[in-house]
Amino acid sequence: MTYSEKSLQDILDTESRPNVSPKKIFGYLALTVLGLILIAFLWPENKNQQYSYQTEKVTTGSLIVTVSATGKLRPTNQVEVGSELSGIVEAVYVDENDAVKAGQVLAQLDTSKLRDTVEKSRSALMGKEAAVAQARATLSEVNTNLYRLRQLHKISNGKIPSQNEIDAAVANVRRAQANEASALASIDQAKADLRSDETNLSKATLISPINGVVLKRSVEPGQTVAASFQAPVLFTIAEDLSKMKLHVDVDEADVGNIKNGQKSYFTVDAWPDREYSANIHRISFAAEIKDDVVTYPTILDVDNSDLSLRPGMTGTAVITTLDLTNQLLVPNAAFRVDLNVQAEDEKPNKSVFGFLFPRPQTPKQQVRTEQQTGLSKLWVLTEAGPAEIAVDILATNPRFSAVTAINLKSGANVIIDAIEEQP
């Protein structure tokens, strides 16, 4: 081959080969792979979500609805014994926890000045009685004098004595009668003063007004009692601790469910494992408002025959407002599951940004608002899968609800939780 022929062949070969660099080839390949990935991710997927179910069996039993309230234990009758008089306490005869009877002496004040006052009043009464005797003697004297003057005036045919003398005698009689009445009134006043002083003397002896137990003693021998504006409380006595009352405050939302005579039980911190029975005695119509919370004072009768309860203890009462027997019981969690919400939550397509920057997936729960008394629905897990059943809620407590339903029987598995499984 000649040189000219070889050059011509080289020129033809060079023009027939494309001038493509390796970088361009790599770029074309990368764009092709990325496009295939995007098509794969953006292609709509028709998949069925799978869920794991947590179930609980329907049971038959009793449903008890209760109301809780907290309050203080108090005696049925509590009396505070004080002193109306001021003075020094001479002696104290009882102590706390002592049993006392009505009329028993509790303490004694110093009575020296009170006895002297009584003696003065008696002497004054005697003086008033003497004044009455003197007034009566004077009245008798002037009556006799008037009688004589009138007899003399009659015998002398009005010559003697003169009419002025007779009028003066009549006036003396009237003055004597008035003095007698005044003396008699002074006796009544003196007797009243004596009775008051004797009453004060008796009040210096403090006695128990009831049969009971001394809860508190606030006085010691030698102590000075000052009763100026009000009587100081020296003893607190509870009448009968075998019967007590629990005073609780019931919330306004619960007061409509309780009534007189309802049974309840309560516990105290001193005996946490023991339940004491009680009955509602009275529900007050007057409300008490504290920090914008409205409550109604309620009193419960308590039997304390063993004297294990003491006044002032804090009791937490549980009042039974409803007791249904032989009912279908469904856990309340079953009414908070709604599998119908999955259709609203599922989305057929995802965005490119979502695929490029995916968020961590968390289990999805189907939740519905809490149930109320009346018609509602729940889900039962059958062999064919979840089935929705309509029920009528009769009553509910914090754990279970009593229901009636045609297609629901005891032993059925109700769904209480549903979680979407991850692929």
C-alpha positions in Angstrom: 0.0 0.0 0.0 1.3 3.3 -0.9 1.7 6.2 1.5 -1.2 8.1 0.0 -3.5 5.1 0.3 -2.6 4.6 3.9 -3.2 8.2 4.9 -6.6 8.2 3.2 -7.6 5.0 5.1 -6.6 6.6 8.4 -8.7 9.7 7.7 -11.7 7.5 6.9 -11.3 5.5 10.2 -11.0 8.6 12.3 -14.2 10.2 10.9 -16.2 6.9 11.4 -15.3 6.7 15.3 -17.4 8.9 17.6 -15.5 11.3 19.8 -17.0 10.3 23.3 -15.0 10.7 26.6 -15.1 8.2 29.5 -16.6 10.9 31.9 -19.6 11.4 29.6 -20.1 7.6 29.5 -20.1 7.4 33.3 -22.5 10.3 33.6 -25.0 8.7 31.2 -24.8 5.4 33.1 -25.4 7.2 36.5 -28.5 9.1 35.2 -29.9 5.9 33.8 -29.5 4.1 37.2 -31.0 7.0 39.1 -34.0 7.1 36.8 -34.6 3.4 37.3 -34.4 3.8 41.1 -36.9 6.7 41.1 -39.3 4.8 38.9 -39.1 1.8 41.3 -39.8 4.0 44.4 -42.5 6.1 42.8 -44.4 3.2 41.3 -47.6 2.9 43.3 -47.7 -0.1 45.6 -50.9 -2.0 46.3 -50.1 -3.8 49.5 -52.4 -4.7 52.4 -51.3 -3.5 55.9 -50.8 -6.2 58.4 -51.7 -5.7 62.1 -51.0 -7.5 65.4 -53.9 -7.5 67.8 -53.9 -7.6 71.6 -57.2 -9.1 72.9 -58.9 -9.8 76.1 -61.9 -12.1 76.8 -65.4 -10.9 77.6 -66.5 -12.2 81.0 -69.7 -12.5 83.0 -69.8 -11.1 86.4 -70.8 -8.1 88.6 -70.0 -4.5 87.9 -69.7 -2.2 90.9 -69.6 1.6 90.3 -68.2 3.6 93.2 -67.5 7.2 94.2 -64.4 8.0 96.3 -64.2 10.8 98.9 -61.8 11.6 101.8 -62.6 13.1 105.2 -62.1 13.0 108.9 -63.6 10.8 111.6 -65.5 12.6 114.4 -67.5 11.5 117.4 -71.3 11.4 117.2 -71.4 14.0 119.9 -68.5 16.1 121.1 -68.8 18.6 124.0 -66.3 21.3 125.0 -66.4 22.0 128.7 -65.2 25.5 129.8 -65.4 27.9 132.7 -67.6 30.9 132.8 -65.6 32.2 135.8 -62.1 33.5 136.2 -59.9 32.1 139.0 -57.2 29.7 140.0 -57.7 26.0 139.3 -57.6 24.3 142.7 -57.7 20.7 141.5 -58.1 18.5 138.3 -59.7 15.1 138.8 -59.6 13.6 135.3 -57.0 13.0 132.6 -57.1 12.4 128.8 -58.7 9.0 127.8 -60.5 8.8 131.1 -64.1 7.6 131.0 -66.5 10.0 132.7 -70.2 10.0 133.6 -72.7 12.8 133.5 -72.4 14.9 136.7 -68.9 13.7 137.5 -66.5 16.4 138.8 -63.8 17.3 136.3 -62.0 20.2 138.1 -62.4 22.6 140.9 -61.7 26.4 141.0 -60.7 28.3 144.1 -64.0 29.2 145.8 -62.8 31.4 148.7 -64.0 34.7 147.2 -67.2 33.1 145.9 -68.1 31.7 149.3 -67.6 35.1 150.9 -69.8 36.7 148.2 -72.5 34.1 149.0 -72.3 34.9 152.7 -72.6 38.6 152.0 -75.7 38.0 149.9 -77.2 35.9 152.7 -76.6 38.7 155.2 -78.1 41.2 152.8 -81.1 39.1 152.5 -81.5 38.8 156.2 -81.3 42.6 156.4 -84.0 43.0 153.8 -86.2 40.6 155.7 -85.7 42.6 158.9 -86.6 45.8 156.9 -89.8 44.1 155.8 -90.6 43.2 159.4 -90.0 46.8 160.5 -92.2 48.1 157.6 -95.0 45.8 158.6 -94.8 47.0 162.3 -95.0 50.6 161.2 -97.9 49.8 159.0 -99.7 48.2 161.9 -99.0 51.2 164.1 -100.4 53.8 161.6 -103.4 51.6 160.9 -104.2 51.4 164.6 -103.8 55.2 165.0 -106.1 55.8 162.0 -108.7 53.5 163.5 -108.7 55.3 166.8 -109.0 58.7 165.3 -112.0 57.6 163.2 -113.7 56.1 166.3 -113.1 59.3 168.3 -114.5 61.3 165.4 -117.6 59.1 165.4 -118.1 59.3 169.1 -117.7 63.1 169.3 -120.1 63.6 166.4 -117.3 65.0 164.3 -116.0 67.5 166.8 -112.7 65.9 167.4 -110.3 65.2 165.9 -110.2 67.6 163.0 -110.4 66.4 159.5 -106.7 67.5 158.9 -105.6 65.1 161.5 -107.6 62.2 160.0 -106.2 63.0 156.5 -102.6 63.0 157.9 -103.3 59.6 159.5 -104.5 58.2 156.2 -101.4 59.5 154.5 -99.2 57.8 157.1 -101.0 54.5 156.4 -100.4 54.8 152.7 -96.7 55.6 153.2 -96.3 52.6 155.5 -97.9 50.4 152.9 -95.5 51.7 150.2 -92.6 51.1 152.5 -93.7 47.5 153.1 -94.0 46.9 149.3 -90.5 48.4 148.8 -89.1 46.2 151.5 -90.7 43.1 150.0 -89.2 44.0 146.6 -85.8 44.4 148.2 -86.2 40.8 149.6 -86.8 39.5 146.1 -83.8 41.3 144.8 -81.6 40.0 147.6 -82.8 36.5 147.0 -82.0 36.8 143.3 -78.5 38.1 144.2 -78.0 35.1 146.5 -79.1 32.7 143.9 -76.7 34.2 141.4 -73.8 34.0 143.9 -74.7 30.4 144.7 -74.8 29.6 141.0 -71.4 31.1 140.5 -70.2 29.1 143.4 -71.5 25.9 141.8 -69.9 26.9 138.5 -66.6 26.8 140.2 -67.0 23.0 140.2 -66.7 21.8 136.6 -68.7 18.7 135.9 -69.2 16.5 132.9 -72.5 17.1 131.0 -72.5 13.7 129.3 -71.2 10.1 129.5 -68.1 9.7 127.4 -64.3 9.8 127.2 -62.0 12.8 127.8 -60.3 13.5 124.5 -58.4 16.6 125.5 -57.4 18.3 128.8 -56.2 21.9 128.6 -55.8 22.8 132.2 -53.4 22.0 135.1 -53.8 22.6 138.9 -52.6 26.1 139.9 -53.3 27.5 136.4 -55.2 30.8 136.2 -58.4 30.8 134.1 -59.4 34.1 132.6 -62.9 34.2 131.3 -63.3 37.7 130.0 -65.2 37.6 126.7 -65.7 33.9 126.2 -65.4 30.8 128.2 -62.0 29.1 127.8 -62.2 25.4 126.8 -60.7 23.2 129.5 -61.9 19.7 128.5 -63.1 18.1 125.3 -65.4 15.1 125.8 -66.6 12.6 123.2 -69.9 10.9 124.1 -69.8 7.4 122.6 -66.8 6.3 120.6 -68.4 3.0 119.7 -70.4 4.9 117.1 -68.7 7.6 115.0 -69.2 9.6 111.9 -67.0 10.1 108.9 -67.3 13.6 107.4 -66.3 13.6 103.7 -66.6 16.1 100.8 -68.2 14.6 97.7 -67.4 16.2 94.4 -70.3 18.0 92.6 -69.9 15.6 89.6 -70.6 12.6 91.9 -73.2 14.0 94.3 -76.0 13.1 92.0 -75.1 9.4 92.2 -75.3 9.1 96.0 -78.2 9.0 98.4 -79.0 8.4 102.0 -78.7 4.9 103.1 -76.2 3.8 100.5 -73.5 1.3 101.7 -69.9 2.1 101.5 -66.6 1.2 103.1 -63.5 3.2 104.0 -59.9 2.7 105.1 -57.6 4.6 107.4 -53.8 4.8 107.3 -53.5 3.2 110.8 -55.1 0.0 109.4 -54.4 0.0 105.7 -55.4 -3.6 105.2 -58.8 -3.3 106.9 -62.0 -2.1 105.4 -64.7 -0.5 107.7 -68.3 -0.5 106.7 -70.4 2.7 106.7 -73.7 4.0 105.6 -74.6 7.5 104.3 -76.4 9.4 107.0 -76.8 12.8 105.4 -75.9 14.7 102.3 -75.8 18.5 102.8 -77.6 20.8 100.4 -75.1 23.6 101.1 -72.0 23.5 98.9 -68.5 24.3 100.0 -66.2 26.1 97.5 -62.5 26.0 97.9 -60.1 27.0 95.1 -63.0 27.0 92.6 -63.7 23.3 93.5 -67.3 22.7 94.6 -68.0 19.8 97.0 -70.9 18.8 99.2 -70.3 17.7 102.9 -71.6 14.2 103.5 -71.8 12.3 106.8 -71.4 8.5 107.0 -72.4 6.4 110.1 -69.5 4.2 111.3 -69.6 1.3 113.7 -66.6 1.4 116.0 -67.4 -1.4 118.5 -63.8 -2.5 118.9 -62.7 1.1 119.4 -59.9 0.8 116.8 -60.9 4.1 115.2 -60.1 7.4 116.8 -61.4 10.9 116.3 -59.4 12.9 113.8 -58.3 9.9 111.6 -58.3 10.5 107.9 -60.7 8.0 106.1 -60.9 7.4 102.4 -64.5 6.3 101.7 -65.6 4.3 98.7 -69.4 4.7 98.2 -71.1 2.0 96.1 -73.5 3.8 93.7 -74.4 0.9 91.4 -74.1 -2.9 91.7 -75.1 -4.9 88.6 -74.9 -8.7 88.7 -74.6 -11.3 86.0 -73.6 -8.9 83.2 -71.3 -9.1 80.2 -68.1 -7.2 81.2 -65.9 -5.7 78.5 -62.6 -4.0 79.2 -62.8 -0.2 78.6 -59.7 -0.4 76.4 -61.9 -2.2 73.8 -63.9 1.0 73.1 -60.8 3.0 72.3 -59.8 0.8 69.3 -61.2 1.8 65.9 -59.7 -0.1 62.9 -61.7 2.0 60.5 -59.3 4.9 60.9 -56.6 3.0 58.9 -58.3 3.8 55.6 -57.9 7.5 56.3 -54.3 7.2 57.4 -53.0 5.2 54.4 -51.6 7.2 51.4 -51.1 5.6 47.9 -48.0 7.6 46.8 -45.0 9.2 48.5 -43.0 12.2 47.5 -39.5 12.2 46.1 -38.3 14.1 49.2 -39.9 11.5 51.5 -38.1 8.7 49.7 -34.8 10.6 49.7 -35.1 11.6 53.4 -37.3 9.0 55.0 -38.5 9.5 58.6 -38.2 6.6 61.1 -41.4 4.6 61.2 -43.3 4.1 64.4 -46.1 1.6 65.1 -49.5 3.1 64.3 -52.3 2.7 66.8 -56.0 3.1 66.1 -57.6 5.2 68.8 -61.1 6.6 69.4 -62.5 8.9 72.0 -63.5 7.3 75.3 -66.8 5.6 75.6 -69.9 6.9 77.4 -73.1 5.2 78.6 -75.3 4.3 75.6 -74.7 2.9 72.1 -71.2 2.2 71.1 -69.0 -0.2 69.0 -66.1 -2.5 69.5 -64.0 -5.0 67.6 -64.0 -8.8 68.1 -61.3 -11.0 66.7 -62.8 -14.0 65.0 -61.4 -16.7 62.8 -62.2 -14.7 59.8 -60.5 -11.6 61.2 -61.7 -8.5 63.1 -65.4 -7.9 63.2 -67.2 -4.7 64.4 -70.1 -5.2 66.8 -72.6 -2.7 68.2 -73.2 -2.8 71.9 -75.3 -0.9 74.5 -73.2 0.3 77.5 -75.3 0.0 80.7 -72.7 1.3 83.1 -68.9 1.7 83.4 -66.2 1.9 86.0 -62.5 2.6 85.7 -61.8 -0.9 84.5 -64.8 -2.5 82.9 -68.1 -1.7 81.2 -71.4 -3.7 81.5 -72.9 -4.1 78.0 -75.7 -5.9 76.2 -75.3 -7.1 72.6 -77.0 -9.7 70.4 -73.8 -11.0 68.7 -71.5 -10.8 71.8 -71.1 -13.7 74.2 -69.0 -14.4 77.2 -65.5 -15.7 76.2 -65.3 -13.7 73.0 -61.9 -12.0 72.3 -62.3 -8.3 72.0 -59.5 -6.2 70.5 -57.9 -3.8 73.0 -55.0 -2.7 70.9 -53.9 -2.9 67.2 -50.4 -2.1 66.0 -49.3 -2.0 62.4 -46.6 -4.5 61.7 -43.5 -3.4 59.8 -42.7 -5.1 56.5 
